[in-house]
Amino acid sequence: MSLQNSKSANPKVGFVSLGCPKALVDSERILTQLKVEGYDLVPSYDDADVVVVNTCGFIDSAVAESLDAIGEAMAENGKVIVTGCLGKREEIIREAHPGVLSISGPQDYASVMGAVHSALPPRHDPFVDLVPRRAADAASDIGVKLTPKHYAYLKISEGCNHRCSFCIIPSMRGDLVSRPVDQVLREAEKLAMGGVKELLVISQDTSAYGVDLRYAEREWRGKAYQTRMKALCEGLSELGLWTRLHYVYPYPHVDDIIPLMAEGKLLPYLDIPFQHASPRVLKLMKRPGAVDKTLERIQRWRAICPDITIRSTFIVGFPGETDAEFESLLDFLEEAQLDRVGAFAYSPVEGAKANELPDPVPEEVKQERLARFMELQADISTAKLESKVGTTQRCLVDALDGDLAIARSMADAPEIDGLVQIQNGFEAGLRPGEFVDVAIMGSDEHDLYGEVAFED
């Protein structure tokens, strides 16, 4: 817990947030509501009257981490409310920690607040109570943010309509529910007014945005926008911020947003999980399998927007994956020359259909394949970054560290990609949230190094 402390008489809540950026946004919404209702957010178990733990439950390691966090909160405080993805598997939590006060699933803000009210009724304040709730909500404006002031996650939908055989997210977060486009754009506008310089657009499936609403039109700033990915991006471009797209499923209409990147309306960055390169394995995964077309599309995207950064994720050692199919994945990686890649050795997830597939890959084989995959990608990433030495990169400063300023280029999303270390950052007077042009002088497998590019 790392929230500000308070010595007021207000009831005090501790909060532990685990999991992905989508869960982080859920945490921000709960924390905002707590503050609106007069609760203080505190940084330690000792100071808290009750502790809320927002859990993750996607893979076994996340389940273990969530159960450990609940156990720690129970041991240190004793009054614990559990929410989030693992809350959908209540029996696991109850078996490990029968004394928790309440358990609810993701996005169930009403249940969390109800549990907090039961355990810790809000303090009556006759002055605050006279303020209409709608006015109190407006006063909170952006609300609590768990990210630095200069960037924010913008969640555009909940849930997912896909049924990938390795994934249990739909059973936890339900089917796709898109937020109306005007609502999203108004939130983005408030974030911009509050000092945010970079928006990270997230969902479970950004490409499917609006399909459940039949792409309904809404008005924002006197102009009609459809509730669909391209229109949303066009609206966000009006704010003059860095806008970065995450979790983009490789539908054909993804091609439509590449020109916006070439025109400088979106960051030239695409987070698109390909997962594998073997058509048969992709079919087992219930993922798109036209690998040749994928390579053609990547080439076309680069022809339209040469500066585009493509990030992706892959699974190695999926049940039934043969040596030849793994070699085809390495061939794909070599040909695609992706900028940023994450990979995982397949791990059975309780409730996933993939667990029923025959011919599981032995653990030692999975780990050997993962090592080979990452070794190849390390060579590709190193060469990609070396090619930027001698260029000037527009960067956003995240922090200061002694004489260094730690920044990110357009190619770097926070937490998951590389950094740009600006050697003379302190000397140049840089501050977090500031844009700066950096002359790149060196690189390694992950990061770039340079100095502020002063004008002559």
Secondary structure, 3 states (H helix, E strand, C coil): CCCCCCCCCCCEEEEEECCCHHHHHHHHHHHHHHHHCCCEEECCCCCCCEEEEEECCCCHHHHHHHHHHHHHHHHHCCCEEEEEHHHHHHHHHHHHCCCCCEECCCCCHHHHHHHHHHHCCCCCCHHHHCCCHHHHHHHHCCCCCCCCCCEEEEECEECCCCCCCCCCHHHHHCCCEECCHHHHHHHHHHHHHCCCCEEEEECCCHHHCCHHHCCCEEEECCEEEECCHHHHHHHHHCCCCEEEECCCCCCHHHHHHHHHHHCCCCCCEEECCCECCCHHHHHHHCCCCCHHHHHHHHHHHHHHCCCCEEEEEEEECCCCCCHHHHHHHHHHHHHHCCCEEEEEECCCCCCCHHHHCCCCCCHHHHHHHHHHHHHHHHHHHHHHHHCCCCCEEEEEEEEEECCEEEEEECCCCCCCCCCEEECCCCCCCCCCCCEEEEEEEEECCCCEEEEECCCC
